[in-house]
Structure formats: structure tokens, C-alpha cells
Amino acid sequence: MSKVLVFIKSLSIGDTVAAIPYISKFQEINSTDEIYVSINDWMISYFKTIYPNLNFIGKNSNEIFDKSLFLDYNFNKPIQQGYAEQLGFIEASYIRPNILIPNMERPIKNKYITIGVHSTSQLKYWNHPKGKKVQPEAPYWNELCGMIRKEGYTPVVVEQHEMFGWAPYKNGLPSKSNKKFEQSFLESMNLIHHSEFYIGLSSGMSWVAHAMGKPVAMIANFTEDWNEFDLSLLDYIRITNKNVCHGCWNVINKEYSFDVSDWYWCPKYKDTDRQFECHTSITPEQVFNDIKKWIK
């Protein structure tokens, strides 16, 4: 029996959640081997009971292996498929990921909808046409929260940080929401678990909500429709506008190079009136109309 390490190079939550189903499938095919999966140490407890066939270890483990596979993020493939192909699964079909569901009490009595506002680059945010100066106010999110409240639901923002981004114009949380930040990851998961559904971006917590079986409405126009979850799922709404520039993320390393040091990276329209039009063109009315079928 060989000891095989599968090392996910990315540190992001979403990439980890997306990759693990095919690592599990890889173990099933190579059942005579011991498969070890290297992920962020703090995430191990959220997967080890869900995927008991895998041995989860931290990023700094000193164990010795007979073989090591290093999985890279592929900008030009659906996230999960990009990892699956590196494990030998060509044209891999989508496998819904799973993650530990918290066994905790409902944290809010009335009906509520959870929201994820922050991301890891300004391109990914739900940006407003007025630009940088309104980022701390999150005006689009605030308008949407007002619409949600009128329907009898409480909008609850679940975030690690109250403000996030690069100074001087960091991104804030909408004032019309119930702000839940600086909580433990488990507490954040529990808030999402008991909510009616989750509205977010193409980011890690959308993947976590999806893996817990929650309906997810995703505002994501900087990626192509095929980039994240299976589009045929009934509990997945993808909110886009194909009439403007979109999808640049999936031609990185083909048409563009991504500059990780540039928080305001926008490959075609940086420092113009069209910067981030992929998301500034998506209005709160559009988002609300797209999610109305989930509001009972």
C-alpha cells in the first residue's frame, strides 16, 4: 500500500470545498492506497467526518509520502473540473461537495436571509457605478436589504470583517442589514444553515453554503456561467448581465495576466468609467427579481 499526498496549492475556502469530492473519487479508484489531503489546518474538522475515506493533514505536515500530487487552480476550466482533470478525470461531471453542518441552535428566531459581501479582489465585489468613494456604504447591497425587509425577512450579513479591501476606500457592510462579523467560522456556518437562503459572490462562503445544501444566489459576472456550480441545480441562481464586459477571470493566462498585487485589477477598463461594469451594471432590482421565487 502506497501513501499518496494530494496537496491543494490554493489556500482559499472555495477551492478546497470544490476539489475534495474528486479527491474522494480518486481514493475510491485507488482504494489500495492511503490518500492524504493537505488543506488549511483549521478546516480539517469540517471535512474529516464527511469524507472518512480520506486522511486530512495540515499544510506544514512533515510526513513522508511515496507519491505527491500538487493541484493548481485553473482559470480556464470550471473550478471543480480543473482540479478533477489533474487527478485523471477528463470531462468530469459536477459532484456536489459536502461539509460538516453545525449541530447548533437557531441563532435568529424570525425568517432571515444570509448575505456575503466581501471577496479577495475589488473585481469580485458587487460594485456601484459611483465608484470607490461609496464602497464603505455598500449602496447596492443596502437597497437590496431594504427590499428584503419589506418582504418580512431580515437580511443578515455574515462576514469575518466589518471593513475589507485596500485603503483609503475599503468595502463596508450595508446599514440596513443585521451585521454579524468577527464570529467563529462555525457560528457563521450556523447562521447560513438556519437561513432561508444565501446571497453572495463567487467566493468561499458561497461554496460553504452550497456544500451545506442551502440555496445560493450568486452575483458573479466576472466569471463565466460554467465557472462555479452545476447550472442545472434548482437551488442555484446565477445573477449576471451579458450585455456588458464579463468573464475576464476565465481568460486569465490566455488573454490577460492577473496582477495579485493590484486590488483594483480590471484588465480592459481600469481607471475608466467602465471599470467593473460587469457588476456595476447589475441593479438591486435585477437581483430582487431573480430571487423572488425563493421568497415565500
Residue frames as qw, qx, qy, qz and C-alpha x, y, z in Angstrom:
[[0.000, 0.888, 0.460, 0.000, 0.00, 0.00, 0.00],
 [0.437, 0.288, 0.009, 0.852, 1.36, 3.41, -1.03],
 [0.147, -0.711, -0.393, 0.564, 0.97, 6.67, 0.82],
 [0.332, 0.471, 0.419, 0.702, -0.18, 9.32, -1.64],
 [0.112, -0.528, -0.311, 0.782, -0.37, 13.03, -0.85],
 [0.227, 0.680, 0.493, 0.492, -2.81, 15.29, -2.69],
 [0.313, -0.406, -0.218, 0.830, -1.74, 18.87, -1.98],
 [0.207, 0.848, 0.446, 0.196, -4.20, 21.65, -2.86],
 [0.485, 0.147, -0.073, 0.859, -1.93, 24.62, -3.54],
 [0.179, -0.598, -0.179, -0.760, -4.67, 27.20, -3.09],
 [0.131, -0.056, -0.712, 0.688, -5.41, 28.35, 0.45],
 [0.395, -0.116, -0.075, -0.908, -8.92, 29.54, -0.39],
 [0.508, 0.065, 0.702, -0.494, -12.02, 28.02, 1.18],
 [0.728, 0.456, 0.037, -0.511, -13.88, 27.74, -2.12],
 [0.499, 0.524, -0.671, -0.162, -11.11, 25.87, -3.93],
 [0.107, -0.240, 0.913, -0.312, -10.82, 23.43, -1.03],
 [0.607, 0.226, 0.534, -0.544, -14.56, 22.72, -0.95],
 [0.690, 0.543, -0.182, -0.443, -14.68, 22.31, -4.74],
 [0.358, 0.538, -0.759, -0.080, -11.70, 19.97, -5.03],
 [0.355, -0.292, 0.816, -0.350, -12.44, 17.46, -2.27],
 [0.842, 0.204, 0.287, -0.409, -15.27, 15.49, -3.99],
 [0.792, 0.530, -0.297, -0.064, -12.93, 14.41, -6.78],
 [0.066, 0.554, -0.777, 0.293, -10.11, 13.66, -4.36],
 [0.644, -0.106, 0.616, -0.441, -12.59, 11.34, -2.64],
 [0.874, 0.413, 0.035, -0.255, -13.43, 9.76, -6.01],
 [0.429, 0.666, -0.604, 0.091, -9.70, 9.43, -6.71],
 [0.290, -0.396, 0.795, -0.357, -9.36, 7.46, -3.46],
 [0.825, 0.137, 0.378, -0.398, -12.23, 5.16, -4.45],
 [0.793, 0.556, -0.231, -0.088, -10.45, 4.27, -7.69],
 [0.451, 0.501, -0.645, 0.361, -7.10, 3.89, -5.92],
 [0.741, -0.558, -0.046, -0.371, -8.55, 2.05, -2.94],
 [0.911, -0.112, -0.238, 0.319, -5.36, 0.13, -2.23],
 [0.414, 0.354, -0.230, 0.806, -3.54, 3.39, -1.50],
 [0.300, -0.671, -0.474, 0.485, -3.75, 5.63, 1.53],
 [0.257, 0.648, 0.261, 0.668, -4.76, 9.06, 0.26],
 [0.354, -0.533, -0.348, 0.685, -3.75, 12.08, 2.32],
 [0.199, 0.795, 0.357, 0.447, -5.17, 15.53, 1.59],
 [0.419, -0.205, -0.243, 0.851, -3.28, 18.66, 2.60],
 [0.052, -0.785, -0.397, -0.473, -5.58, 21.60, 3.42],
 [0.090, -0.620, 0.297, -0.721, -5.61, 24.51, 5.87],
 [0.227, 0.023, -0.872, 0.434, -5.23, 23.07, 9.37],
 [0.285, 0.115, 0.467, -0.829, -8.28, 24.90, 10.72],
 [0.639, 0.172, -0.264, -0.701, -10.53, 23.40, 8.02],
 [0.244, 0.173, -0.953, -0.042, -9.74, 19.73, 8.72],
 [0.201, 0.165, 0.814, -0.519, -12.51, 19.27, 11.30],
 [0.531, 0.408, 0.118, -0.733, -15.14, 20.37, 8.76],
 [0.646, 0.413, -0.494, -0.410, -14.31, 17.53, 6.35],
 [0.071, 0.366, -0.922, 0.101, -12.82, 14.57, 8.19],
 [0.430, 0.141, 0.799, -0.397, -16.14, 13.08, 9.34],
 [0.638, 0.555, 0.087, -0.527, -17.83, 13.80, 6.00],
 [0.716, 0.546, -0.426, -0.091, -15.09, 12.11, 3.93],
 [0.732, -0.545, 0.402, -0.076, -13.85, 9.31, 6.23],
 [0.929, 0.247, 0.151, 0.229, -12.03, 7.61, 3.33],
 [0.458, 0.718, -0.167, 0.497, -9.53, 10.49, 3.22],
 [0.662, -0.437, -0.272, 0.545, -6.74, 11.36, 5.63],
 [0.134, 0.931, 0.095, 0.327, -6.64, 15.12, 6.13],
 [0.681, -0.309, -0.147, 0.647, -3.41, 16.79, 7.20],
 [0.052, -0.919, -0.082, 0.382, -2.26, 20.38, 7.57],
 [0.550, 0.823, -0.121, 0.069, -0.15, 22.36, 5.15],
 [0.044, 0.787, -0.581, 0.203, 3.02, 22.05, 7.25],
 [0.948, -0.224, 0.192, -0.114, 2.95, 18.32, 7.89],
 [0.045, -0.698, 0.699, 0.147, 6.35, 16.57, 7.89],
 [0.851, 0.038, 0.509, -0.124, 5.02, 13.16, 6.86],
 [0.076, -0.414, 0.746, 0.516, 6.86, 11.26, 4.13],
 [0.765, 0.388, 0.277, -0.432, 4.90, 10.02, 1.09],
 [0.654, 0.017, 0.658, 0.373, 5.54, 7.59, -1.74],
 [0.274, 0.424, 0.535, 0.678, 3.90, 9.92, -4.24],
 [0.014, -0.552, -0.341, 0.761, 2.72, 13.53, -4.21],
 [0.247, 0.578, 0.584, 0.514, 0.21, 15.30, -6.45],
 [0.134, -0.379, -0.211, 0.891, 0.07, 19.09, -6.40],
 [0.234, 0.673, 0.676, 0.188, -3.22, 20.59, -7.60],
 [0.167, -0.126, 0.066, 0.976, -3.16, 24.06, -9.19],
 [0.355, 0.642, 0.414, -0.539, -6.09, 26.40, -9.76],
 [0.351, 0.177, 0.652, 0.649, -7.05, 26.50, -13.45],
 [0.183, 0.410, 0.130, -0.884, -8.58, 29.82, -14.56],
 [0.340, 0.258, -0.540, -0.725, -9.75, 28.33, -17.86],
 [0.385, -0.178, -0.890, -0.168, -11.89, 25.46, -16.57],
 [0.624, -0.627, -0.212, -0.415, -14.84, 25.14, -14.18],
 [0.242, -0.712, 0.556, -0.354, -13.27, 25.25, -10.72],
 [0.806, -0.240, 0.507, -0.191, -14.04, 21.67, -9.77],
 [0.898, 0.431, 0.078, 0.037, -13.30, 20.29, -13.22],
 [0.312, 0.818, -0.435, 0.212, -9.90, 21.98, -13.23],
 [0.386, -0.541, 0.699, -0.266, -8.92, 20.01, -10.15],
 [0.890, 0.078, 0.393, -0.217, -10.59, 16.80, -11.33],
 [0.768, 0.619, -0.164, 0.014, -8.62, 16.73, -14.58],
 [0.109, 0.722, -0.638, 0.244, -5.34, 16.92, -12.68],
 [0.563, -0.270, 0.721, -0.301, -6.44, 13.75, -10.89],
 [0.126, -0.102, 0.917, 0.365, -7.13, 11.99, -14.21],
 [0.326, 0.555, 0.732, -0.225, -10.87, 12.63, -14.58],
 [0.106, -0.039, 0.443, 0.889, -11.31, 14.07, -18.07],
 [0.352, -0.311, -0.418, -0.777, -14.56, 15.98, -18.85],
 [0.176, -0.174, -0.848, 0.468, -15.55, 15.40, -15.25],
 [0.308, -0.645, -0.506, -0.483, -19.21, 15.91, -14.39],
 [0.162, -0.573, 0.319, -0.737, -20.09, 18.03, -11.38],
 [0.574, -0.313, -0.730, 0.201, -20.17, 16.43, -7.92],
 [0.318, -0.821, -0.060, -0.470, -21.85, 18.48, -5.23],
 [0.348, 0.321, -0.677, 0.563, -19.46, 18.92, -2.31],
 [0.645, -0.628, -0.418, -0.120, -20.32, 18.24, 1.32],
 [0.203, 0.441, -0.490, 0.724, -19.17, 19.84, 4.54],
 [0.241, -0.282, -0.794, 0.481, -19.97, 19.50, 8.22],
 [0.264, -0.643, -0.347, -0.630, -23.36, 21.01, 9.12],
 [0.006, 0.306, -0.590, 0.747, -23.29, 22.63, 12.58],
 [0.462, -0.470, -0.751, -0.044, -25.42, 20.99, 15.26],
 [0.163, -0.103, -0.366, 0.910, -26.31, 24.27, 16.95],
 [0.151, 0.656, 0.641, -0.368, -29.48, 26.12, 17.87],
 [0.303, 0.727, 0.402, 0.468, -31.17, 28.53, 15.51],
 [0.414, -0.140, -0.233, 0.869, -29.49, 31.91, 16.19],
 [0.197, 0.061, -0.038, -0.978, -32.31, 34.20, 14.97],
 [0.388, 0.298, 0.784, -0.382, -35.99, 33.49, 15.58],
 [0.538, 0.652, 0.180, -0.502, -37.60, 35.31, 12.66],
 [0.824, 0.426, 0.297, 0.229, -37.16, 34.48, 8.97],
 [0.136, -0.849, 0.299, 0.415, -33.89, 35.73, 7.59],
 [0.823, 0.543, 0.002, 0.167, -31.68, 35.64, 4.51],
 [0.628, -0.560, 0.222, 0.493, -27.90, 35.50, 4.83],
 [0.483, 0.873, -0.032, 0.060, -25.65, 37.67, 2.69],
 [0.748, -0.290, 0.178, 0.570, -21.93, 37.62, 1.84],
 [0.209, 0.965, 0.049, -0.152, -20.47, 40.98, 0.80],
 [0.192, -0.808, 0.497, 0.252, -16.67, 40.66, 0.85],
 [0.941, 0.313, 0.035, 0.124, -14.22, 38.99, -1.50],
 [0.732, -0.398, 0.209, 0.511, -10.50, 38.91, -2.29],
 [0.326, 0.014, 0.371, 0.870, -10.30, 41.43, -5.15],
 [0.261, 0.400, 0.211, -0.853, -12.40, 44.50, -5.97],
 [0.309, 0.143, -0.683, -0.646, -13.30, 42.93, -9.32],
 [0.262, -0.213, -0.941, -0.024, -15.33, 40.30, -7.48],
 [0.065, 0.328, 0.563, -0.756, -17.40, 42.75, -5.42],
 [0.181, 0.726, 0.640, 0.176, -20.88, 43.95, -6.29],
 [0.320, -0.165, 0.001, 0.933, -19.52, 47.35, -7.22],
 [0.177, 0.805, 0.464, -0.324, -21.57, 50.54, -7.61],
 [0.528, 0.671, 0.252, 0.456, -21.41, 52.96, -10.59],
 [0.135, -0.977, 0.061, -0.151, -20.36, 55.81, -8.29],
 [0.614, 0.536, -0.468, 0.342, -17.08, 54.02, -7.74],
 [0.548, 0.099, -0.642, 0.527, -14.58, 53.86, -4.91],
 [0.089, -0.301, 0.351, -0.882, -15.99, 56.58, -2.66],
 [0.713, -0.244, -0.001, -0.657, -19.23, 54.71, -1.99],
 [0.617, 0.131, -0.774, 0.053, -17.58, 51.35, -1.24],
 [0.062, 0.085, -0.754, 0.648, -17.82, 51.84, 2.55],
 [0.505, 0.076, 0.258, -0.820, -21.60, 52.32, 2.21],
 [0.181, 0.084, 0.965, 0.173, -22.31, 49.24, 0.05],
 [0.394, 0.227, 0.081, -0.887, -25.23, 51.11, -1.61],
 [0.567, 0.070, -0.647, -0.505, -26.41, 48.30, -3.92],
 [0.375, -0.132, -0.886, 0.239, -26.49, 45.87, -1.00],
 [0.082, 0.191, 0.504, -0.838, -28.28, 48.45, 1.12],
 [0.514, 0.135, -0.222, -0.817, -31.03, 48.89, -1.47],
 [0.581, -0.009, -0.781, -0.228, -31.46, 45.13, -1.74],
 [0.216, -0.125, -0.806, 0.537, -31.62, 44.80, 2.06],
 [0.313, 0.155, 0.232, -0.908, -34.44, 47.36, 2.10],
 [0.627, 0.092, -0.481, -0.606, -36.39, 45.30, -0.44],
 [0.485, -0.026, -0.866, 0.115, -35.84, 42.12, 1.57],
 [0.000, 0.115, 0.640, -0.760, -37.08, 43.77, 4.77],
 [0.483, 0.109, -0.051, -0.867, -40.30, 44.87, 3.03],
 [0.682, 0.028, -0.640, -0.353, -40.99, 41.19, 2.33],
 [0.788, -0.520, 0.045, -0.327, -40.79, 40.33, 6.03],
 [0.919, 0.012, -0.189, 0.344, -37.28, 38.86, 6.07],
 [0.360, -0.880, 0.219, 0.220, -34.27, 40.11, 7.98],
 [0.722, 0.596, -0.277, 0.216, -31.12, 40.47, 5.82],
 [0.705, -0.659, 0.225, 0.130, -28.18, 39.15, 7.85],
 [0.496, 0.745, -0.436, 0.093, -24.66, 39.84, 6.63],
 [0.908, -0.367, 0.151, 0.135, -22.24, 37.06, 7.61],
 [0.547, 0.732, -0.270, 0.304, -18.64, 38.23, 7.33],
 [0.763, -0.186, -0.310, 0.536, -15.30, 37.93, 9.07],
 [0.331, -0.114, -0.088, 0.933, -14.59, 41.67, 8.77],
 [0.161, 0.781, 0.431, -0.421, -16.72, 44.78, 9.04],
 [0.324, 0.870, -0.206, -0.310, -14.46, 46.60, 6.56],
 [0.778, -0.125, 0.514, 0.340, -12.30, 44.89, 3.96],
 [0.616, 0.735, 0.162, 0.233, -10.17, 45.88, 0.97],
 [0.605, 0.081, -0.052, 0.790, -7.40, 48.36, 0.31],
 [0.149, -0.758, -0.264, 0.577, -7.30, 51.82, 1.88],
 [0.129, -0.024, 0.449, -0.884, -8.49, 54.50, 1.57],
 [0.630, 0.012, -0.126, -0.766, -11.78, 53.10, 0.20],
 [0.066, -0.070, 0.987, -0.128, -12.41, 49.82, 1.96],
 [0.453, -0.280, -0.637, -0.557, -15.68, 47.95, 1.45],
 [0.276, -0.158, 0.596, -0.738, -18.24, 48.20, 4.24],
 [0.013, 0.309, 0.951, -0.021, -21.43, 46.38, 5.18],
 [0.181, -0.507, -0.451, -0.712, -24.95, 47.64, 4.37],
 [0.124, -0.173, 0.496, -0.842, -26.54, 49.64, 7.20],
 [0.705, -0.083, -0.051, -0.703, -29.97, 48.09, 6.57],
 [0.769, 0.055, -0.636, -0.038, -28.68, 44.62, 7.44],
 [0.764, -0.620, 0.155, -0.088, -28.17, 42.78, 10.69],
 [0.422, 0.709, -0.549, 0.135, -24.35, 42.73, 10.74],
 [0.904, -0.386, 0.183, 0.006, -22.71, 39.56, 12.02],
 [0.605, 0.647, -0.389, 0.255, -18.93, 39.79, 11.81],
 [0.047, 0.568, -0.701, 0.428, -15.87, 38.71, 13.81],
 [0.867, -0.221, 0.241, -0.375, -17.58, 35.42, 14.66],
 [0.471, -0.306, 0.810, 0.171, -16.10, 31.95, 14.54],
 [0.253, 0.182, -0.736, -0.601, -16.34, 30.06, 11.26],
 [0.101, -0.276, -0.954, 0.057, -18.72, 27.59, 12.91],
 [0.127, 0.557, 0.488, -0.660, -21.01, 30.40, 14.07],
 [0.261, 0.439, -0.333, -0.792, -21.05, 31.84, 10.56],
 [0.206, 0.008, -0.914, -0.349, -21.89, 28.43, 9.12],
 [0.001, 0.404, 0.851, -0.336, -24.71, 28.05, 11.64],
 [0.233, 0.532, 0.154, -0.799, -26.21, 31.40, 10.62],
 [0.325, 0.308, -0.606, -0.657, -26.18, 30.32, 6.98],
 [0.108, -0.083, -0.990, -0.042, -27.53, 26.86, 7.80],
 [0.068, 0.514, 0.748, -0.414, -30.67, 28.24, 9.50],
 [0.188, 0.431, -0.094, -0.878, -31.32, 30.98, 6.93],
 [0.735, 0.489, 0.314, -0.349, -33.85, 30.69, 4.12],
 [0.824, 0.438, 0.123, 0.337, -31.11, 31.06, 1.52],
 [0.520, -0.540, 0.153, 0.644, -27.78, 32.73, 0.89],
 [0.487, 0.862, 0.096, 0.105, -26.93, 35.62, -1.45],
 [0.568, -0.627, 0.292, 0.446, -23.25, 36.03, -2.21],
 [0.324, 0.780, -0.425, -0.326, -20.46, 36.40, -4.72],
 [0.900, 0.261, -0.339, 0.084, -18.19, 33.88, -6.38],
 [0.015, -0.659, 0.590, -0.466, -16.36, 33.33, -3.11],
 [0.216, 0.174, -0.926, 0.256, -15.64, 30.81, -0.39],
 [0.318, 0.107, 0.668, -0.664, -18.76, 31.23, 1.72],
 [0.694, 0.283, -0.177, -0.638, -20.98, 30.66, -1.32],
 [0.560, 0.248, -0.787, -0.077, -19.24, 27.30, -1.70],
 [0.005, 0.062, -0.841, 0.538, -19.73, 26.58, 2.00],
 [0.547, 0.183, 0.298, -0.760, -23.45, 27.42, 1.82],
 [0.701, 0.319, -0.450, -0.452, -23.79, 25.25, -1.28],
 [0.402, 0.223, -0.876, 0.147, -21.96, 22.35, 0.38],
 [0.186, 0.044, 0.738, -0.647, -24.34, 22.60, 3.37],
 [0.102, 0.427, 0.878, 0.189, -27.28, 22.20, 0.98],
 [0.090, 0.669, 0.344, -0.653, -28.50, 25.80, 1.14],
 [0.507, 0.742, 0.367, 0.239, -29.94, 27.56, -1.93],
 [0.430, -0.448, 0.128, 0.773, -27.39, 30.07, -3.23],
 [0.416, 0.878, 0.227, 0.071, -28.00, 33.18, -5.33],
 [0.656, -0.307, 0.196, 0.661, -24.65, 34.26, -6.74],
 [0.283, 0.941, -0.004, -0.187, -23.83, 37.69, -8.20],
 [0.593, -0.387, 0.538, 0.457, -20.96, 36.72, -10.49],
 [0.621, 0.766, 0.126, -0.109, -20.39, 38.36, -13.85],
 [0.005, 0.813, -0.558, -0.166, -16.58, 38.46, -13.82],
 [0.320, -0.195, 0.918, 0.131, -16.61, 34.69, -14.35],
 [0.424, 0.022, -0.647, -0.633, -18.46, 32.67, -16.97],
 [0.769, -0.252, -0.001, -0.587, -21.65, 30.79, -16.07],
 [0.921, 0.045, -0.387, -0.010, -19.84, 27.45, -16.08],
 [0.266, 0.595, -0.572, 0.498, -17.16, 28.52, -13.60],
 [0.320, -0.363, 0.620, -0.617, -18.82, 27.60, -10.29],
 [0.532, 0.029, 0.771, -0.349, -21.71, 25.18, -9.60],
 [0.198, 0.247, 0.877, 0.361, -23.83, 22.96, -11.84],
 [0.213, 0.032, -0.120, -0.969, -26.24, 25.32, -13.63],
 [0.482, -0.251, -0.705, -0.455, -28.99, 22.70, -13.72],
 [0.266, -0.238, -0.777, 0.519, -29.40, 22.76, -9.93],
 [0.194, -0.731, -0.528, -0.386, -32.76, 24.12, -8.79],
 [0.499, -0.801, -0.222, 0.245, -31.25, 25.68, -5.65],
 [0.503, -0.284, 0.215, 0.787, -28.75, 27.80, -7.57],
 [0.332, 0.899, 0.284, 0.009, -29.43, 31.19, -9.14],
 [0.576, -0.131, 0.176, 0.787, -26.64, 32.91, -11.02],
 [0.137, 0.914, 0.290, -0.247, -27.14, 36.66, -11.48],
 [0.533, -0.120, 0.392, 0.740, -25.36, 38.16, -14.50],
 [0.378, 0.820, 0.116, -0.415, -25.55, 40.75, -17.28],
 [0.722, 0.057, 0.503, 0.472, -24.18, 39.52, -20.59],
 [0.375, 0.866, 0.263, 0.198, -24.77, 42.89, -22.29],
 [0.086, -0.943, 0.319, -0.048, -21.59, 44.31, -20.75],
 [0.395, 0.547, -0.717, 0.174, -17.98, 43.18, -20.40],
 [0.808, -0.392, 0.285, -0.335, -17.89, 39.92, -18.44],
 [0.997, 0.051, 0.043, 0.034, -15.97, 36.69, -17.93],
 [0.312, 0.815, -0.461, 0.162, -12.43, 38.10, -17.88],
 [0.562, -0.551, 0.586, -0.192, -11.47, 35.79, -15.00],
 [0.883, 0.065, 0.464, -0.021, -11.72, 32.73, -17.22],
 [0.731, 0.636, -0.023, 0.244, -9.33, 34.02, -19.89],
 [0.309, -0.846, 0.435, 0.010, -6.52, 34.80, -17.45],
 [0.527, -0.373, 0.705, 0.292, -3.32, 33.19, -18.79],
 [0.562, 0.447, 0.616, 0.324, -4.91, 33.29, -22.25],
 [0.244, 0.795, 0.273, 0.483, -5.77, 36.93, -22.90],
 [0.196, -0.865, 0.174, -0.428, -4.75, 38.57, -19.62],
 [0.551, 0.082, -0.664, 0.499, -2.32, 38.18, -16.75],
 [0.503, -0.783, -0.326, -0.168, -3.73, 38.63, -13.27],
 [0.277, 0.487, -0.441, 0.702, -1.79, 41.01, -11.03],
 [0.587, -0.504, -0.622, 0.126, -2.45, 39.77, -7.50],
 [0.388, -0.255, -0.300, 0.833, -0.81, 42.90, -6.08],
 [0.123, -0.123, -0.217, -0.961, -3.35, 45.17, -7.83],
 [0.211, 0.319, 0.774, -0.505, -6.53, 45.21, -5.70],
 [0.449, 0.614, 0.195, -0.620, -8.33, 47.23, -8.42],
 [0.209, -0.182, 0.807, 0.522, -7.28, 44.97, -11.30],
 [0.626, 0.580, 0.392, -0.344, -9.64, 45.29, -14.27],
 [0.631, -0.090, 0.540, 0.549, -7.94, 44.08, -17.46],
 [0.355, 0.525, 0.533, 0.560, -9.82, 46.18, -20.03],
 [0.055, -0.802, -0.304, -0.511, -11.26, 49.24, -18.33],
 [0.574, -0.476, -0.365, 0.557, -9.22, 50.12, -15.26],
 [0.215, -0.433, -0.088, 0.871, -9.40, 53.84, -14.35],
 [0.127, -0.154, -0.502, -0.842, -12.20, 54.49, -16.86],
 [0.551, -0.082, 0.166, -0.814, -15.95, 54.96, -16.48],
 [0.846, 0.060, -0.385, -0.363, -16.40, 51.31, -17.47],
 [0.168, 0.359, -0.849, 0.350, -14.21, 49.84, -14.72],
 [0.138, 0.080, 0.904, -0.396, -16.01, 46.88, -13.09],
 [0.520, 0.090, -0.164, -0.834, -19.07, 47.33, -15.33],
 [0.419, -0.041, -0.898, -0.128, -19.55, 43.56, -15.10],
 [0.301, -0.411, -0.784, 0.355, -21.05, 44.16, -11.66],
 [0.051, 0.271, 0.209, -0.938, -21.95, 47.86, -11.56],
 [0.360, -0.002, -0.511, -0.781, -24.49, 47.09, -14.31],
 [0.417, -0.325, -0.848, -0.039, -26.35, 44.59, -12.08],
 [0.265, -0.468, 0.093, -0.838, -29.01, 46.53, -10.16],
 [0.235, -0.055, 0.792, -0.560, -30.71, 45.68, -6.85],
 [0.703, 0.254, 0.110, -0.655, -34.00, 45.40, -8.78],
 [0.663, 0.361, -0.612, -0.236, -32.48, 42.72, -11.02],
 [0.170, 0.214, -0.898, 0.345, -31.17, 40.74, -8.04],
 [0.425, 0.068, 0.575, -0.696, -34.50, 41.02, -6.21],
 [0.748, 0.305, -0.138, -0.573, -36.47, 39.91, -9.27],
 [0.552, 0.345, -0.757, -0.061, -34.17, 36.91, -9.70],
 [0.135, 0.095, -0.882, 0.441, -34.56, 35.77, -6.08],
 [0.520, -0.124, 0.111, -0.838, -38.32, 36.49, -5.76],
 [0.784, -0.032, -0.519, -0.338, -39.26, 32.87, -6.44],
 [0.554, -0.007, -0.730, 0.402, -37.48, 31.89, -3.22],
 [0.114, -0.095, 0.416, -0.897, -39.33, 34.46, -1.13],
 [0.210, -0.372, -0.895, -0.125, -42.46, 32.79, 0.24]]
